[in-house]
Amino acid sequence: MRLELTENDILLLKLAGSILIAFLVIRFLLMPGIEHFQENCIQRDELTETAETMQAAIDGIPVLKQEIENSQKELEEVSSVYYEHMENHQVDELLTGLALKHGLFPVSLSITEAAPKIPDAYLYGVTAGSGKAPSAHYIQTAAGNMVLRGEEAQFFGFLDDVETNYPALRLCSLKMDEQIYFDQDWNVIDQPDMSCGLEIYMHE
């Protein structure tokens, strides 16, 4: 049996072949190309964003340098009234020397190791002025507990000197007790002892 193709059959075959070719072209040529194009667009956007971020960081370097310089100046101003980091024997020399300066006899002195701590008064001033406090590791505080013997006028001179001329020393506690002693001739001496706690502020 012979099949004869009519013009309509031939037209339909050509149309089906064209549709098949178009499908194959779209499926295996156009669609992968579109997918690659979309991926390239996404990568381009990511690279553009990264480049803009890097450029912004580069542009911000002068500002960052200026902020670092300003912070360094602020730290220098903050630390100008504090002592550089001292060992315990140096704190001993400072406090004992101050007591002897006013004619007081140091009965005892205990010193704690310096630890990171910003003075509360400074933190209050920073908060009130809306400033930024330096790192707690930058400013350190040691404590010295002293018992001093002498006359009341000498005690008051000592305390006034600390308050007026030693901004890096702060009196935290104070107690005075009347004590009775004997001198070398066994004369009774009624003399007060002053127990005081001091904080010593230092910076690294």
Long-range contacts (C-beta under 8 A, 24 or more apart in sequence): 74-132, 74-134, 75-134, 75-138, 75-203, 78-122, 78-134, 78-139, 78-203, 79-138, 79-139, 79-203, 81-167, 81-168, 82-139, 82-167, 82-168, 82-201, 82-202, 82-203, 83-168, 83-200, 83-201, 83-202, 83-203, 84-202, 84-203, 85-114, 85-140, 85-202, 85-203, 85-204, 86-114, 86-142, 86-200, 86-202, 88-113, 88-142, 91-142, 91-144, 91-200, 94-200, 95-144, 95-146, 95-198, 95-200, 98-158, 98-161, 98-162, 98-166, 99-146, 99-148, 99-158, 101-161, 102-150, 102-154, 102-155, 102-157, 102-158, 102-161, 103-150, 103-151, 103-154, 104-148, 104-149, 104-150, 104-154, 104-155, 104-158, 104-194, 105-148, 105-149, 105-150, 106-146, 106-147, 106-148, 107-147, 107-148, 107-149, 107-193, 108-146, 108-147, 109-144, 109-145, 109-146, 109-147, 110-144, 110-145, 111-142, 111-143, 111-144, 111-145, 112-142, 112-143, 112-144, 113-142, 114-140, 114-141, 114-142, 114-200, 114-202, 115-140, 115-141, 115-142, 116-140, 116-141, 117-141, 119-170, 119-199, 119-201, 121-170, 137-204, 138-203, 138-204, 139-201, 139-202, 139-203, 140-201, 140-202, 140-203, 140-204, 141-199, 141-200, 141-201, 141-202, 142-199, 142-200, 142-202, 143-172, 143-197, 143-198, 143-199, 143-200, 144-197, 144-198, 144-199, 144-200, 145-195, 145-196, 145-197, 145-198, 146-194, 146-195, 146-196, 146-197, 146-198, 147-193, 147-194, 147-195, 148-193, 148-194, 148-196, 149-179, 149-191, 149-192, 149-193, 149-194, 150-191, 150-192, 150-194, 151-191, 151-192, 152-176, 152-192, 155-192, 155-194, 159-196, 162-198, 168-200, 168-201, 168-202, 169-198, 169-199, 169-200, 169-201, 170-198, 170-199, 170-201, 171-196, 171-197, 171-198, 172-197, 172-198, 172-199, 173-197
